[in-house]
Amino acid sequence: MVLGAAGLVFSFGLVLGPRFLTGPRQPQGEETEQEGRHRRRPLPEDSEIAALPPDGGPDWNRLVFEKSPYLLQHAGNPVDWFPWGDEAFARAAAEDKPVFLSVGYSTCHWCHVMEEESFEDPEVAALLNEHFVAIKVDREERPDVDQLYMSVTRAMTGSGGWPMTVVMTPDRRPFFAGTYFPKRGRFGRRGMMELLPALAEAWEKDRENVLATARQVVDLLGSRQGASRDAKAPGREVLDAAYASLARSYDERDGGFGSAPKFPVPHNLRFCLRYWHRTGEERALSMVVETLEAMRRGGIWDHVGFGFHRYSTDAGWLLPHFEKMLYDQALLAMAATEAWQATGKDGLRQTAEEILAYVLRDMTSPEGGFYSAEDADSEGEEGLFYLWTPQELREVLGEEDGELAVRIFGVVAAGNFRDQSTGRTTGRSILHLGEPLSATATELGMPPAGLEQRLESIRARLFAAREKRVHPLKDDKILTDWNGLMIAAMAKAARAFGEPRYERAARAAADFVLRELRDDDGRLFKRWRAGEAAHGPVLDDYAFVVLGLLELYEAGFDVQYLRAAVELAQTMVADFHDEKGAGFYLSPEGRMDLLVRPQEFYDGAIPSGSSVAALDLLRLARITADPRWEELASEALATASAAIRSAPHAHTQHLIALDFALGPTFEVVIAGDPDGEDTVAMLAALRRPFLPDKVVMLRPDGESPAIASVAEYVGGFRSIGGKATAYVCQDFQCQLPTTSIEKMLSSVRSRADRRRSP
């Protein structure tokens, strides 16, 4: 056993570790015929599955009974996989075998590679089946399991990622961790054929050391999972520290923060927008705009069908991992919408609207919910669906437009794409823009509008041709938390752009979540697929859905969504809040299948549930005038304070909540006829500018308005002389009402301007 800088490591186990196309396209089911990597024979029909024995029989394993597309991808493996659950651990205890846990998700490229190399291989499967009880987990269905064992992986190896591999005792105590393993070792990385026998031998012959390692890992977990509440809550100084850190890491040439691989991290951008709004620091704003524009020009953006790929493997946003995740679309749409509000730049609005066009077309279920992701691979190759050769462009577009597309999109004869698995070039290119279109138009002697119009014609024809290709797998499960984010994005865009179709989409998704993803007690499920809601929720599910419902309320002022937000927030507090004042846990009280009850503060690719919950509660405090919500938010931020202070730039969603908490913030109540032109105009005036420090409520004319059932104080407000009237309030104290849009905005802006004072 070795205790090193990277954490506890078993001696043999160190691992290196807008233009819119209408009509939603239906998902490519897991039964779709498709050749190549990670394509399998069609799954049995439901009636055939029902007739299979509990272990799946000779042709399948237990995963055939699951709904997760990721688990179903492995249902035909020769590995005797179990889903996470008591049955697997009971089998391990009865047979005195360690548990081999493999965690991934359906659109994970390296998960597919490891499956093809190892889990579909009879030799590897024989070793796993003989010496281990093997468990597969979809990290998107069980993020609490993923978070807990990812913390183990990072502690033991110094890094993490997917696929994640953890080996543990039958009572769930880990003693080995890593990520991707090939079948046989290469370049210093152990292979499964060497690793599995070594682990099995250690379990049989060196049990005492194995169990000692497991005990130390559990002790480490306990020490890391405990919340730490600072005596001093975060203050303005951490906003300054986070901005300074982001500014230092900003890539002046290509935008974004840091170097390759480069992730979008939209909450970094949204924090910078708020820092600009608070301080007037123009560089904070320019970093946001330059990053969004650079990403839009790069290969990380799908120039034919819209939407962003997951991240870029290079610093220049050219070479992406091609999977498309719903959460990226939601968070980046919100960032682009807010950046447009701050700047009025048409390109930012176009980016937001085209992201949402992609989601409405390709990621929206007939039931109203939003699908989870699209794969990177098709026909056995990563990115193949998205790549082009010069000849393909000419065949689709003709010689003249084909040459223009080759020039504009940087398509070269040798290809600019290199397969990450094999290292070989494919002769195909990723479409990207080497410069802004305005610069290209000048070089070509064309008016920019004319070039944009011609380019849109090219794009539409390429899209039609690409639709005939074999599509990547679509993960069509509907996740509660990611749907909450997309509801928020649709509602925010509906308000900012005055587009009712986005509100309709947000309402349909919210109705679906509230109807299909709640149990009889009103508690949420984690996911829905093929008519089945399943799996217990985590904090993110509540926090993100409450966020979406609050944004949706402000989009259409339908009080049912505000009531639902309050109800779910109350359940969130009841089930996830620590009674001793240590903030929120990731898993609910009473969940017994984890070693410890984890907490998560890090705002990674997806913001943490803790940070989003804090902002939800602050907004609810302003809406309802109930100080208890604000007390809970303050406690959550204080609990995360040590983590925030240690790395402010890694907790930017927390800092978005902190920025709101530090204020000044204000509530605006509009009293009047909801359909009246003056009311509509007053609301539109509030929605166009970037004003992140407000909540807005509508008090319709008449007695006993529904909003008073949630925010009692609003019931006493009245319109003046039948005209739409604004009440601008701060700290639950309101100024004199006004029917003047100019006076309302002056009051709001004067308060916003005061934010810029130290």
C-alpha positions in Angstrom: 0.0 0.0 0.0 1.2 3.5 -0.8 0.0 6.8 0.6 1.2 9.4 -1.9 0.4 13.0 -3.0 -2.4 11.7 -5.2 -4.1 10.0 -2.4 -4.4 6.3 -1.4 -3.2 4.0 -4.1 -2.9 0.2 -4.1 0.6 -0.7 -5.0 -0.2 -2.4 -8.2 -3.0 -0.1 -9.2 -1.6 3.3 -10.0 -3.6 4.5 -13.0 -2.7 7.2 -15.5 -5.2 8.3 -15.4 -31.9 32.0 -36.5 -33.1 29.7 -39.1 -35.4 27.0 -38.0 -36.3 23.5 -39.4 -39.7 22.6 -38.1 -41.0 19.3 -36.8 -39.1 17.3 -34.0 -37.1 14.4 -35.4 -37.9 11.2 -33.5 -35.1 9.5 -31.6 -32.9 6.8 -33.1 -33.8 3.9 -30.8 -31.3 1.4 -29.5 -32.8 -1.1 -32.0 -31.7 1.0 -35.0 -29.6 -1.0 -37.4 -26.2 0.6 -37.6 -22.8 -1.0 -38.4 -19.6 -0.6 -36.5 -18.6 0.3 -33.0 -21.1 -0.1 -30.2 -23.9 -1.2 -32.5 -25.6 -4.4 -31.4 -28.3 -6.8 -32.5 -31.8 -5.5 -31.9 -33.1 -5.9 -28.4 -35.9 -8.4 -27.9 -39.5 -7.2 -28.0 -41.1 -6.4 -24.7 -43.0 -9.7 -24.7 -39.8 -11.6 -25.3 -38.0 -9.7 -22.5 -40.8 -10.5 -20.1 -40.3 -14.2 -20.8 -36.5 -14.1 -20.1 -35.1 -15.6 -16.9 -34.0 -13.2 -14.2 -30.3 -13.3 -15.3 -31.2 -12.6 -18.9 -30.5 -16.1 -20.2 -27.7 -17.3 -22.5 -27.9 -14.3 -24.9 -28.4 -11.4 -22.6 -27.5 -10.3 -19.1 -29.6 -8.6 -16.5 -29.3 -5.2 -18.1 -31.8 -6.3 -20.7 -34.5 -5.5 -18.2 -33.4 -1.8 -17.7 -34.6 1.3 -19.5 -31.3 3.3 -19.6 -30.0 3.4 -23.1 -26.5 3.2 -21.6 -27.3 0.0 -19.7 -29.1 -1.4 -22.7 -26.0 -0.9 -24.8 -24.3 -3.4 -22.6 -27.2 -5.9 -22.3 -25.7 -8.2 -24.9 -22.1 -8.2 -23.5 -20.8 -11.5 -22.4 -20.1 -9.9 -19.1 -22.6 -10.9 -16.5 -23.6 -7.4 -15.6 -25.8 -6.4 -12.7 -27.5 -3.0 -12.3 -26.7 -1.1 -9.1 -28.7 -2.7 -6.3 -28.9 -5.0 -3.3 -29.0 -8.1 -5.5 -25.5 -7.5 -6.8 -23.9 -6.8 -3.5 -25.7 -9.8 -1.9 -24.3 -12.0 -4.6 -20.8 -10.6 -4.0 -21.1 -11.3 -0.3 -22.4 -14.8 -0.8 -19.7 -15.7 -3.3 -16.9 -13.8 -1.5 -16.0 -11.8 -4.6 -15.1 -8.1 -5.0 -17.4 -5.9 -7.0 -16.2 -4.4 -10.3 -18.1 -1.2 -10.8 -18.1 0.5 -14.3 -19.7 3.9 -14.6 -20.4 5.8 -17.8 -23.1 7.3 -20.0 -24.6 6.5 -23.4 -22.8 9.2 -25.4 -19.4 8.7 -23.9 -16.9 8.0 -26.6 -14.3 6.3 -24.5 -17.0 4.2 -22.8 -17.7 2.9 -26.3 -14.1 2.2 -26.9 -13.7 0.3 -23.7 -16.8 -1.7 -24.3 -15.6 -2.7 -27.8 -12.1 -3.6 -26.6 -12.9 -5.2 -23.3 -16.6 -5.8 -22.3 -17.5 -7.4 -25.7 -14.4 -9.5 -25.5 -14.9 -13.1 -24.3 -11.5 -13.3 -22.6 -12.1 -10.2 -20.5 -15.7 -11.3 -19.8 -14.5 -14.7 -18.6 -12.1 -13.0 -16.1 -14.8 -10.6 -14.8 -17.4 -13.3 -14.5 -15.1 -15.7 -12.7 -13.5 -13.4 -10.2 -15.9 -10.4 -9.7 -19.5 -9.4 -9.5 -19.8 -6.7 -12.3 -22.1 -3.7 -11.9 -22.9 -1.1 -14.6 -24.2 2.3 -13.6 -25.5 5.1 -15.9 -24.0 8.2 -14.2 -27.0 10.3 -15.4 -29.5 8.0 -13.6 -27.4 7.7 -10.4 -25.3 10.9 -10.1 -24.9 10.3 -6.4 -23.2 7.0 -7.0 -21.1 8.6 -9.7 -20.1 11.6 -7.5 -19.2 9.4 -4.5 -17.0 7.0 -6.4 -15.5 9.8 -8.7 -14.3 11.4 -5.5 -12.6 8.1 -4.7 -11.1 7.9 -8.2 -9.7 11.4 -8.0 -8.3 10.8 -4.5 -6.6 7.5 -5.5 -5.3 8.6 -9.0 -5.2 12.3 -9.1 -7.7 12.6 -11.9 -11.1 11.3 -13.0 -13.3 10.8 -16.0 -15.5 8.3 -17.8 -15.6 5.4 -18.1 -14.9 5.1 -14.4 -13.7 1.9 -13.0 -13.9 1.1 -9.2 -13.3 -2.2 -7.5 -14.7 -2.6 -4.0 -15.6 -5.0 -1.3 -19.1 -6.6 -1.1 -20.0 -3.9 1.5 -19.3 -1.1 -1.0 -15.8 0.0 0.3 -13.5 0.8 -2.6 -9.9 -0.3 -2.8 -9.0 0.3 -6.4 -10.0 3.0 -8.9 -9.2 4.2 -12.4 -10.8 5.2 -15.7 -10.3 3.7 -19.1 -8.4 0.5 -19.5 -7.6 -1.2 -22.9 -7.8 -5.0 -23.1 -4.0 -5.3 -23.0 -1.5 -2.8 -21.5 0.2 -0.3 -23.7 2.3 2.8 -23.2 2.5 2.3 -19.4 -1.3 1.9 -19.0 -2.3 -1.5 -17.6 -4.8 -3.5 -19.6 -7.7 -5.5 -18.3 -6.0 -8.8 -19.0 -3.2 -7.9 -16.6 -5.2 -5.8 -14.1 -8.1 -8.3 -13.4 -5.9 -11.2 -12.4 -3.7 -8.9 -10.2 -6.8 -7.6 -8.4 -8.3 -11.1 -8.0 -5.0 -12.4 -6.7 -4.8 -9.5 -4.2 -8.3 -10.3 -3.0 -7.4 -14.0 -2.5 -3.9 -13.8 -1.1 -3.5 -10.3 0.3 -6.9 -9.7 1.8 -5.6 -7.9 4.9 -3.9 -5.2 2.9 -6.9 -4.9 0.6 -9.2 -4.4 3.5 -6.8 -1.9 5.1 -6.8 0.1 2.0 -10.6 0.0 1.9 -10.8 1.2 5.5 -8.5 4.1 4.8 -10.5 5.1 1.7 -13.7 5.1 3.7 -12.0 7.2 6.4 -10.9 9.6 3.7 -14.3 9.8 2.2 -15.9 10.6 5.6 -13.4 13.4 6.1 -14.0 14.9 2.7 -17.8 14.6 2.6 -18.4 16.4 5.8 -19.6 20.0 5.3 -17.4 22.8 6.6 -19.1 26.0 7.6 -16.9 29.0 7.9 -17.6 31.4 10.7 -17.4 34.2 8.1 -19.7 33.9 5.1 -18.4 34.8 1.7 -18.2 38.4 0.8 -17.5 40.7 -2.1 -13.8 39.8 -1.9 -14.4 36.3 -3.4 -16.2 37.9 -6.4 -13.1 40.0 -7.1 -10.8 36.9 -6.5 -12.8 34.8 -8.9 -12.8 37.4 -11.6 -9.1 38.0 -11.2 -8.4 34.3 -11.6 -10.6 34.0 -14.7 -9.0 37.1 -16.2 -5.5 35.5 -15.7 -6.5 32.3 -17.3 -8.4 33.9 -20.2 -7.2 32.9 -23.7 -6.7 36.3 -25.4 -6.4 34.6 -28.8 -9.2 32.0 -28.9 -11.4 33.0 -26.0 -12.4 30.8 -23.1 -10.4 30.0 -20.0 -7.3 27.8 -19.8 -5.8 25.7 -22.5 -6.7 22.3 -24.1 -9.0 20.6 -23.5 -11.3 23.5 -23.3 -14.8 23.3 -21.9 -17.5 26.0 -22.3 -18.4 26.3 -18.6 -21.3 28.7 -19.2 -21.6 29.7 -15.5 -18.1 31.3 -15.8 -19.5 33.5 -18.6 -22.7 34.3 -16.7 -20.6 35.2 -13.6 -18.5 37.5 -15.7 -21.7 39.2 -17.0 -22.8 39.8 -13.4 -19.3 41.1 -12.4 -19.5 43.5 -15.3 -22.9 44.6 -14.2 -21.8 45.1 -10.6 -18.5 46.8 -11.3 -18.6 48.2 -14.8 -15.4 46.2 -15.7 -15.6 46.2 -19.5 -13.1 43.4 -19.9 -15.4 41.1 -18.0 -18.0 41.7 -20.7 -15.6 41.5 -23.6 -14.4 38.1 -22.4 -17.9 36.8 -22.5 -18.7 38.1 -26.0 -15.3 37.0 -27.5 -15.7 33.5 -26.0 -19.2 33.0 -27.4 -18.2 34.4 -30.8 -15.1 32.2 -30.9 -17.0 29.1 -30.0 -19.7 29.9 -32.6 -17.0 30.1 -35.3 -15.2 26.9 -34.1 -15.9 23.2 -34.8 -17.5 22.9 -31.4 -20.5 24.5 -33.0 -22.6 22.5 -35.5 -22.6 24.8 -38.5 -25.2 22.6 -40.3 -27.7 21.5 -37.7 -26.9 24.0 -34.8 -26.1 23.2 -31.2 -22.8 22.9 -29.3 -20.8 19.8 -28.9 -19.6 18.9 -25.5 -16.0 20.3 -25.4 -13.0 21.0 -27.5 -9.9 18.9 -27.4 -7.8 21.8 -28.6 -7.5 25.4 -27.4 -9.0 26.9 -30.6 -12.4 25.3 -30.3 -11.8 23.3 -33.6 -11.7 19.6 -32.7 -14.6 18.7 -30.4 -15.8 15.6 -28.7 -18.9 15.4 -30.8 -21.5 14.3 -28.3 -24.2 16.9 -27.7 -25.6 17.2 -24.2 -28.9 18.8 -23.3 -27.4 20.6 -20.3 -24.8 22.3 -22.5 -27.5 23.6 -24.8 -29.5 24.9 -21.9 -26.6 26.6 -20.1 -25.1 28.1 -23.3 -28.5 29.3 -24.5 -28.9 31.2 -21.2 -25.4 32.7 -21.4 -26.0 33.8 -25.0 -29.4 35.3 -24.2 -28.0 37.3 -21.2 -25.0 38.4 -23.3 -27.4 39.7 -25.9 -29.3 41.6 -23.2 -26.1 43.1 -22.1 -24.8 44.1 -25.6 -27.6 43.9 -28.2 -25.3 42.1 -30.6 -27.4 40.2 -33.1 -25.0 37.3 -33.4 -25.5 36.4 -29.7 -29.3 36.3 -30.1 -28.8 34.2 -33.2 -26.7 31.7 -31.3 -29.3 31.4 -28.5 -32.1 31.0 -31.0 -30.3 28.4 -33.1 -29.4 26.4 -30.0 -33.1 26.3 -29.1 -34.0 25.5 -32.7 -31.9 22.4 -32.5 -33.5 21.4 -29.2 -37.0 21.9 -30.5 -36.2 20.0 -33.7 -34.1 17.1 -32.4 -34.3 16.9 -28.6 -38.0 17.3 -27.8 -40.2 14.3 -27.1 -43.8 14.1 -28.3 -44.8 14.1 -24.7 -43.1 17.5 -24.2 -40.0 16.6 -22.2 -36.4 17.0 -23.6 -34.1 14.2 -24.5 -30.7 13.9 -22.8 -28.0 13.7 -25.5 -26.8 12.6 -28.9 -23.8 10.4 -29.4 -20.4 11.3 -30.8 -20.1 8.1 -32.9 -21.9 6.7 -35.9 -21.0 3.8 -38.1 -18.2 3.0 -35.8 -16.4 6.4 -36.1 -16.4 9.4 -33.9 -17.8 12.5 -35.6 -18.5 10.8 -38.9 -22.0 12.3 -39.1 -20.6 15.8 -38.9 -17.5 15.6 -41.2 -17.2 16.5 -44.8 -14.8 16.2 -47.7 -14.4 18.8 -50.5 -15.9 16.4 -53.0 -19.0 15.8 -50.8 -19.6 19.6 -50.6 -19.3 20.0 -54.3 -21.7 17.0 -54.9 -24.3 18.5 -52.7 -23.9 22.2 -53.6 -22.6 22.3 -57.1 -19.2 23.6 -58.1 -19.6 27.3 -57.3 -21.3 27.0 -54.0 -19.2 24.0 -53.2 -16.0 26.0 -53.6 -17.4 28.8 -51.5 -18.3 26.3 -48.7 -14.8 24.7 -48.9 -13.3 28.2 -48.5 -15.6 29.5 -45.8 -15.7 26.3 -43.7 -12.0 25.5 -43.9 -12.4 22.1 -45.6 -9.1 20.8 -46.9 -8.2 17.8 -49.1 -6.2 16.1 -46.4 -8.9 16.7 -43.8 -8.5 18.5 -40.5 -9.9 15.8 -38.3 -7.8 13.2 -36.5 -9.5 10.2 -34.8 -8.8 10.3 -31.1 -8.9 6.5 -30.7 -6.6 5.6 -33.5 -4.6 8.8 -34.1 -5.2 8.5 -37.8 -6.4 11.2 -40.1 -9.6 10.5 -42.0 -9.4 12.8 -45.0 -12.6 14.5 -43.6 -12.9 18.0 -42.2 -14.8 19.7 -39.3 -16.7 22.7 -40.6 -15.6 25.9 -38.9 -15.1 29.6 -39.7 -11.5 30.8 -39.6 -12.7 34.4 -39.2 -15.8 36.5 -38.7 -18.2 36.4 -41.7 -17.9 40.2 -42.0 -14.1 39.8 -42.7 -14.8 37.1 -45.2 -17.4 39.2 -47.0 -14.9 42.1 -47.3 -12.3 39.7 -48.8 -14.8 38.4 -51.3 -16.1 41.9 -52.1 -19.6 40.9 -51.0 -22.0 42.7 -48.7 -22.2 40.8 -45.3 -26.0 40.4 -45.6 -25.6 38.9 -49.1 -23.0 36.4 -47.9 -25.1 35.4 -44.9 -28.1 34.8 -47.1 -26.0 32.6 -49.5 -24.5 30.8 -46.6 -27.9 30.0 -45.2 -28.9 28.5 -48.5 -25.7 26.4 -48.4 -26.4 25.3 -44.8 -30.0 24.2 -45.6 -28.9 22.0 -48.5 -26.1 20.5 -46.4 -28.6 19.8 -43.6 -30.9 18.0 -46.1 -28.1 15.9 -47.4 -26.8 15.1 -43.9 -30.2 13.9 -42.8 -29.7 11.0 -45.2 -26.7 9.8 -43.2 -26.8 7.3 -40.4 -27.5 9.3 -37.3 -25.7 9.0 -34.0 -27.6 7.3 -31.2 -30.0 9.5 -29.3 -30.2 9.0 -25.6 -34.0 9.5 -25.3 -34.3 9.3 -21.6 -35.8 12.4 -20.0 -33.8 13.6 -17.0 -35.5 15.7 -14.4 -32.6 18.0 -13.6 -31.5 18.7 -17.2 -35.2 19.3 -18.1 -35.3 21.9 -15.4 -32.3 23.7 -17.0 -33.8 23.6 -20.5 -37.2 24.9 -19.1 -35.2 27.8 -17.6 -33.4 28.5 -20.9 -36.6 28.4 -23.0 -38.4 30.7 -20.5 -35.5 33.1 -20.3 -35.3 33.4 -24.1 -39.1 33.7 -24.3 -38.9 36.8 -22.1 -35.9 38.4 -23.6 -36.8 37.9 -27.3 -40.6 38.1 -27.0 -41.0 34.6 -28.5 -44.1 32.8 -27.3 -43.0 29.5 -28.9 -40.2 29.2 -26.3 -42.7 29.7 -23.5 -45.0 27.1 -25.0 -42.1 24.6 -25.1 -41.1 25.5 -21.5 -44.7 25.0 -20.3 -45.0 21.7 -22.1 -41.9 20.4 -20.5 -42.8 21.7 -17.1 -46.2 20.1 -17.3 -44.6 16.8 -18.3 -42.2 16.9 -15.3 -45.0 17.8 -12.9 -47.3 15.2 -14.3 -45.0 12.2 -15.1 -41.9 12.7 -12.9 -43.6 13.0 -9.5 -44.9 10.3 -7.2 -48.2 10.3 -5.3 -46.5 12.3 -2.5 -45.4 15.0 -4.9 -41.7 13.9 -4.8 -39.7 13.8 -7.9 -38.3 10.9 -9.8 -34.9 11.0 -11.5 -35.8 10.0 -15.1 -38.5 8.9 -17.4 -38.2 6.7 -20.4 -40.6 4.5 -22.4 -43.5 5.3 -20.1 -41.6 4.6 -16.9 -40.5 7.0 -14.2 -37.8 5.6 -12.0 -34.9 6.2 -9.6 -34.9 8.4 -6.6 -34.0 12.1 -7.1 -30.9 14.0 -6.0 -30.6 17.6 -5.0 -30.0 18.7 -8.5 -33.4 17.5 -9.6 -35.2 19.8 -7.2 -32.9 22.7 -7.5 -32.9 22.8 -11.3 -36.7 22.2 -11.7 -37.4 25.0 -9.2 -35.1 27.2 -11.3 -37.0 26.4 -14.4 -40.4 27.0 -12.8 -39.3 30.4 -11.4 -38.1 31.4 -14.9 -41.3 30.1 -16.4 -43.4 32.0 -13.9 -41.8 35.3 -15.0 -42.3 34.3 -18.7 -46.1 34.1 -18.5 -47.0 34.8 -14.9 -49.0 31.6 -14.5 -49.2 31.2 -10.7 -49.5 27.4 -10.9 -45.8 27.2 -11.8 -44.8 29.5 -8.9 -46.9 27.4 -6.5 -45.2 24.3 -7.8 -41.8 25.9 -7.3 -42.6 26.7 -3.7 -43.9 23.1 -3.1 -40.8 21.5 -4.6 -38.5 23.9 -2.7 -40.3 22.9 0.6 -39.7 19.2 -0.3 -36.1 19.9 -1.2 -35.5 21.5 2.2 -37.3 18.6 4.0 -35.4 15.9 2.2 -31.9 17.3 1.5 -31.2 20.0 4.1 -29.0 19.2 7.0 -30.9 19.9 10.3 -27.6 20.8 11.9 -27.2 23.7 9.6 -24.6 22.2 7.2 -26.4 23.2 4.0 -27.7 20.6 1.5 -26.7 17.0 0.7 -26.7 15.6 -2.8 -28.8 12.5 -1.8 -31.9 12.6 0.3 -32.1 11.5 3.9 -32.8 7.8 4.3 -31.0 6.6 1.1 -29.2 3.6 2.4 -27.2 2.3 -0.6 -24.2 4.7 -0.3 -21.3 4.6 2.1 -21.7 8.2 3.0 -24.2 10.9 2.3 -22.3 13.1 -0.2 -22.2 16.8 -0.6 -21.1 18.6 -3.8 -20.1 22.2 -4.1 -17.9 22.2 -7.2 -19.5 24.0 -10.2 -18.1 21.8 -13.0 -19.6 21.3 -16.5 -22.9 21.3 -14.7 -23.4 23.7 -11.7 -23.9 22.0 -8.4 -27.3 21.5 -6.9 -26.1 23.4 -3.8 -25.3 26.6 -5.8 -28.5 26.5 -7.8 -30.6 25.8 -4.7 -29.1 28.9 -3.0 -30.1 31.2 -5.8 -33.6 29.5 -5.9 -34.1 30.2 -2.3 -32.9 33.8 -2.6 -35.4 34.5 -5.4 -38.2 32.8 -3.4 -37.4 35.1 -0.5 -37.8 38.1 -2.7 -41.0 36.8 -4.2 -42.7 35.6 -1.1 -41.3 38.0 1.5 -40.5 35.0 3.7 -37.1 35.5 5.3 -36.8 31.7 6.1 -35.9 31.1 2.4 -33.1 33.7 2.7 -31.8 32.2 5.9 -31.5 28.8 4.2 -29.7 30.3 1.2 -27.3 32.1 3.5 -26.6 28.9 5.3 -25.9 27.0 2.1 -23.4 29.7 0.9 -21.7 29.7 4.3 -21.5 25.9 4.2 -19.7 26.1 0.9 -17.6 29.1 2.0 -14.3 27.2 2.6 -14.5 25.5 -0.8 -15.5 28.8 -2.5 -12.6 30.7 -0.9 -10.1 28.0 -1.8 -10.9 28.2 -5.5 -13.5 30.9 -6.3 -13.2 30.4 -10.1 -14.3 26.7 -9.6 -17.6 27.8 -7.9 -18.9 30.5 -10.2 -22.6 29.4 -9.9 -22.2 29.8 -6.2 -20.9 33.3 -6.9 -23.9 34.1 -9.1 -26.0 33.3 -6.0 -23.7 35.3 -3.8 -23.8 38.3 -6.2 -27.6 38.2 -5.9 -27.4 37.9 -2.1 -25.0 40.8 -1.7 -27.4 43.0 -3.6 -28.8 45.5 -3.9 -31.7 43.4 -5.4 -35.2 44.5 -6.1 -38.7 43.3 -6.7 -40.9 44.8 -9.4 -44.6 44.3 -9.2 -46.6 45.3 -12.2 -50.3 45.9 -11.4 -52.7 46.1 -14.4 -54.6 44.2 -17.1 -52.3 41.3 -18.2 -53.5 41.7 -21.8 -53.4 45.5 -21.8 -50.9 47.2 -24.2 -49.5 49.3 -21.4 -48.9 46.3 -19.2 -47.2 44.4 -22.0 -45.1 47.4 -22.8 -44.0 47.9 -19.2 -43.0 44.2 -18.9 -41.2 44.3 -22.2 -39.1 47.3 -21.0 -38.0 45.3 -18.0 -37.2 42.2 -20.0 -34.9 43.7 -22.7 -32.0 44.9 -20.6 -29.6 42.7 -18.6 -30.9 43.1 -15.0 -30.0 40.0 -13.1 -30.7 41.4 -9.7 -34.5 41.5 -9.9 -37.6 39.4 -9.6 -40.8 40.5 -11.4 -44.4 39.7 -10.5 -47.7 40.5 -12.1 -50.7 41.6 -10.0 -53.7 41.3 -12.4 -56.5 43.8 -11.8 -59.4 42.4 -9.8 -60.1 41.1 -6.3 -58.2 38.1 -4.7 -55.5 37.6 -7.4 -54.0 34.2 -7.5 -50.5 35.6 -6.9 -51.6 36.7 -3.4 -51.8 33.0 -2.4 -48.0 32.8 -2.8 -47.0 36.5 -2.2 -49.6 37.9 0.1 -48.2 41.4 0.2 -48.7 41.8 -3.6 -52.5 41.5 -3.2 -52.6 45.0 -1.8 -51.1 46.6 -4.9 -53.5 48.2 -7.3 -53.2 49.9 -10.7 -53.6 53.6 -10.7 -56.4 55.0 -12.9 -56.7 51.8 -14.8 -53.2 52.2 -16.1 -50.4 49.6 -15.7 -48.5 50.6 -12.5 -45.0 49.6 -11.4 -44.1 49.1 -7.7 -40.3 49.0 -7.4 -39.2 47.5 -4.1 -36.0 46.9 -2.3 -35.5 44.8 0.9 -39.3 44.4 1.0 -39.9 48.2 1.1 -41.5 49.7 -2.0 -41.2 53.1 -3.5 -44.1 55.2 -4.7 -45.9 53.5 -7.6 -45.5 54.9 -11.1 -47.4 54.5 -14.4 -44.3 55.8 -16.3 -42.1 53.3 -17.9 -39.3 55.8 -17.9 -39.6 56.4 -14.1 -39.7 52.7 -13.5 -36.6 52.1 -15.5 -34.9 55.0 -13.9 -35.6 53.6 -10.5 -34.3 50.1 -11.5 -31.2 51.5 -13.2 -30.4 53.8 -10.3 -30.4 50.7 -8.0 -28.4 48.8 -10.5 -25.9 51.6 -10.8 -25.4 51.5 -7.0 -24.1 48.0 -7.3 -21.0 49.4 -8.9 -20.0 51.2 -5.7 -17.5 49.2 -3.6 
